[in-house]
Amino acid sequence: MRISSLGIYPIKGARGLFPDESASTPAGLEGDRRWMLVDETGRFVSQREFPPLALLDVLPDEDGLHLSFPDAGERFVPTPDGEERLSVTVWSDEVNAAHAGADHSAAITAWLGRSVRLVFFDDASRRLVSRDWTDRDVPVGFADGFPLLVATTASLRELSRRIVSAGGEAVPMNRFRPNLVIDGAEPFAEDGWAAIEAGGVVFDLVKPCARCAVTTVDQDQGKRDGKEPLATLGKTRRSGDSQAPGALFGWNAVPRGIGILKVGDEVRVVERRENSWPIAV
């Protein structure tokens, strides 16, 4: 098996980057989901309720972010110094984050047509993966709950086959916004993997990913595009374990170390589950 692609999403919910290589840190791929937009209450904004966020283009450099949005021009946002801080929430987690500044937040508000503030997960910010899924303290930024999301091309092909067989249209991998995509596996073989190794780093696959309405958003158009793949996942990939309910695709993972991942790197299964994750249908 090989790494087929890598995905980094500098701003949670915004457009991703797909480099040929990336540093893998204890909190995930370097630069992944370190920035986030929040509403007036401090709660994170995502494509779940605002699909046009997919069109916010992000290009990071060593000093900050270059942002652009259709018909709105471009803007550079320097990495904040952390003096101005906001208490923000990602699901049930509260994080003390650095505010990018009122002027930048106002500009993005005008672009998107809704009130938002831009925040940064700096060295003073702290958030950990739930101990329900790991026996050690694992850092995580603004991702939904885990440092990385792993998916396989074989599973996507099989899912697309099922969608097309039911009269629908195949969907691309970018609907799932994974960090690490693996080629060369059997469809849904990842349900039986406990740990994999790539680039000298071992990743524990700790929880299957229950999918939401973001998977129905066309990432190139920034709008919902029917009910797939969520409808087919709900019929064919419903979790059989109440500990992680929902329609499943991909696995949440935590790294055991640091290293450099490159497209084309070999991927090995180093630990298998005693039993594959149960699927109810």
C-alpha positions in Angstrom: 0.0 0.0 0.0 1.1 3.6 -0.6 0.1 7.1 0.3 -2.0 8.3 -2.5 -2.5 11.9 -1.3 -2.1 14.2 1.7 -4.7 16.9 2.7 -4.1 19.9 4.9 -7.0 22.4 5.8 -5.4 25.5 7.3 -8.7 27.0 8.2 -11.3 24.6 9.5 -14.0 24.1 6.9 -12.2 26.1 4.2 -10.5 24.9 1.0 -7.7 22.4 1.4 -4.1 22.0 0.2 -2.7 18.8 -1.2 1.1 18.8 -0.9 3.5 16.1 -2.0 4.9 15.9 1.5 4.1 17.2 5.0 5.6 17.0 8.5 3.5 14.8 10.8 3.4 16.3 14.3 1.8 15.0 17.5 -1.3 17.1 16.7 -1.5 16.0 13.0 -0.2 17.3 9.7 1.7 20.5 10.2 -0.6 23.5 9.7 -3.8 21.5 9.6 -6.8 23.3 11.1 -4.8 25.7 13.1 -7.2 28.5 12.1 -10.9 28.7 12.5 -13.9 31.0 12.0 -16.3 31.4 14.8 -19.7 33.1 15.1 -20.7 35.8 17.6 -21.0 33.3 20.4 -17.5 31.8 19.8 -18.8 28.6 18.3 -17.0 27.2 15.2 -18.5 27.8 11.8 -18.4 24.9 9.4 -19.8 23.7 6.0 -22.5 21.9 7.9 -24.5 25.1 8.2 -22.6 27.2 5.7 -21.5 25.4 2.5 -20.0 28.5 0.8 -17.1 28.2 3.3 -15.7 25.6 0.9 -14.8 28.5 -1.5 -12.6 30.3 1.0 -9.1 29.8 -0.5 -6.2 29.7 1.9 -2.5 29.9 1.1 -0.2 29.9 4.2 3.3 31.2 4.4 5.7 31.6 7.4 4.1 34.9 8.5 0.4 34.2 8.1 -2.3 33.4 5.5 -3.2 34.7 2.1 -7.0 34.5 1.7 -9.3 34.9 -1.2 -13.0 34.5 -1.9 -14.9 34.6 -5.2 -15.6 38.1 -6.4 -14.1 39.5 -3.2 -10.4 40.0 -3.9 -7.5 38.9 -1.7 -6.2 39.6 1.8 -3.1 38.8 3.9 -3.7 38.0 7.5 -0.5 37.9 9.7 -0.2 35.3 12.4 -1.6 37.0 15.5 0.8 37.8 18.4 -1.7 36.3 20.9 -2.3 39.5 22.9 -6.0 39.6 21.9 -7.7 36.3 22.8 -11.1 34.7 22.5 -12.7 31.8 24.2 -14.1 29.6 21.4 -15.8 26.2 21.2 -15.3 23.2 19.0 -18.2 20.9 19.8 -18.0 20.5 23.6 -14.4 21.7 23.9 -13.6 25.2 25.0 -10.3 26.6 23.6 -8.5 29.9 24.4 -7.4 31.1 21.0 -5.6 34.1 19.5 -7.9 36.6 17.7 -6.6 37.6 14.2 -8.0 41.1 14.8 -11.2 43.0 14.2 -10.2 44.4 10.8 -9.5 41.0 9.4 -12.6 39.5 10.9 -14.7 42.4 9.5 -13.3 41.8 6.0 -14.1 38.1 6.0 -17.5 38.9 7.4 -18.1 41.1 4.4 -16.9 38.4 2.0 -19.1 35.6 3.5 -22.1 37.8 4.3 -22.3 36.5 7.9 -20.7 37.7 11.1 -17.5 35.7 11.8 -14.2 36.1 13.7 -11.0 34.5 12.7 -8.9 32.8 15.4 -5.6 31.0 15.6 -4.5 28.0 17.6 -1.2 29.2 19.0 1.3 27.9 21.5 -0.9 29.1 24.4 -3.9 27.2 23.2 -4.6 23.7 24.5 -6.9 20.9 23.5 -6.7 17.2 23.9 -8.4 14.2 22.3 -11.1 12.6 24.4 -9.8 10.0 26.7 -12.8 7.8 25.6 -10.6 6.9 22.6 -7.0 7.0 23.8 -5.1 6.1 27.0 -2.7 9.1 26.8 -2.9 12.8 26.3 -3.0 13.5 22.6 -3.0 17.2 21.4 -5.3 18.3 18.7 -6.0 21.7 17.1 -9.4 22.8 15.7 -10.1 19.4 13.9 -13.5 17.9 15.0 -11.8 15.7 17.5 -8.7 13.9 16.3 -5.4 14.8 14.7 -5.9 12.9 11.4 -8.5 11.4 9.2 -7.4 8.3 7.2 -9.3 7.1 4.1 -8.6 4.7 1.3 -9.2 4.9 -2.5 -10.6 1.4 -2.6 -13.3 2.2 -0.1 -14.2 5.3 -2.1 -14.4 3.2 -5.3 -16.7 0.7 -3.6 -18.9 3.4 -2.2 -19.1 5.1 -5.6 -20.0 1.8 -7.1 -22.9 1.4 -4.7 -24.1 5.0 -5.4 -24.0 4.5 -9.1 -25.7 1.2 -8.9 -28.6 2.9 -7.1 -28.8 5.5 -9.9 -26.7 8.3 -8.4 -23.4 10.0 -9.3 -20.0 9.0 -7.9 -18.5 11.5 -5.5 -14.8 12.6 -5.2 -12.6 12.1 -2.2 -12.6 15.8 -1.3 -16.1 15.4 0.0 -14.6 13.6 3.0 -11.7 16.0 3.6 -9.2 13.4 4.7 -5.6 14.0 5.8 -4.1 10.7 4.6 -5.4 8.8 1.7 -4.1 5.2 1.1 -4.0 3.3 -2.2 -3.7 -0.4 -2.6 -6.0 -1.7 0.1 -9.2 -3.8 -0.2 -12.5 -1.9 0.2 -13.1 -1.1 3.9 -10.1 -3.1 5.0 -9.3 -0.2 7.4 -12.2 -1.4 9.6 -9.8 -4.1 10.7 -6.7 -2.0 11.2 -5.6 -1.0 14.6 -2.4 0.7 13.6 -0.5 1.6 10.4 3.0 2.9 9.7 4.1 5.4 7.1 7.1 7.7 6.9 8.5 6.1 10.1 5.4 7.2 12.1 2.9 4.8 13.6 -0.7 5.9 13.6 -3.3 4.3 15.8 -6.7 4.1 14.1 -8.9 4.8 17.2 -12.4 5.6 16.0 -14.4 5.2 12.8 -15.6 8.5 11.4 -19.3 9.1 11.5 -20.1 11.3 8.5 -22.3 14.4 8.4 -23.9 16.8 5.8 -20.5 18.2 4.8 -20.1 15.1 2.6 -23.1 16.4 0.5 -21.3 19.7 -0.2 -19.8 20.1 -3.7 -16.3 21.4 -2.7 -15.9 23.2 -6.0 -19.2 25.0 -6.0 -19.7 25.6 -2.2 -23.3 24.3 -2.2 -25.2 21.1 -1.4 -25.5 18.6 -4.2 -28.2 16.1 -3.3 -28.2 13.5 -0.6 -25.1 11.5 -1.6 -22.9 10.0 -0.4 -24.7 10.3 3.0 -27.8 8.4 1.8 -25.9 5.4 0.6 -23.6 5.4 3.6 -26.7 5.4 5.8 -28.0 2.3 4.1 -24.7 0.3 3.7 -22.3 1.6 6.3 -24.3 2.1 9.5 -22.3 1.5 12.6 -23.2 -1.6 14.6 -21.6 -0.3 17.8 -23.4 2.4 19.8 -20.1 3.7 21.0 -19.6 5.3 17.6 -23.0 5.6 16.0 -23.7 6.9 12.5 -22.9 6.3 8.8 -19.2 5.5 8.6 -16.4 6.3 6.2 -12.7 6.7 7.1 -11.0 6.4 10.4 -9.8 9.0 13.0 -6.2 8.4 13.9 -3.6 9.6 16.4 0.2 9.6 15.7 2.7 7.9 18.1 5.6 10.1 16.9 6.8 12.6 14.4 8.1 12.3 10.9 7.8 13.3 7.3 5.0 11.9 5.1 5.4 11.8 1.3 3.0 10.9 -1.5 4.1 7.4 -2.6 5.5 6.3 0.8 4.8 2.7 1.7 2.0 2.1 4.2 2.1 -1.0 6.4 -0.5 -2.4 8.7 1.4 -3.0 12.0 -1.5 -4.0 14.2 -4.9 -5.5 13.4 -8.1 -5.5 15.4 -9.2 -8.8 16.9 -12.6 -8.1 15.1 -13.3 -5.5 12.4 -15.6 -2.7 13.4 -19.2 -4.0 13.1 -21.4 -2.7 10.4 -25.2 -3.0 11.0 -26.3 -3.1 7.4 
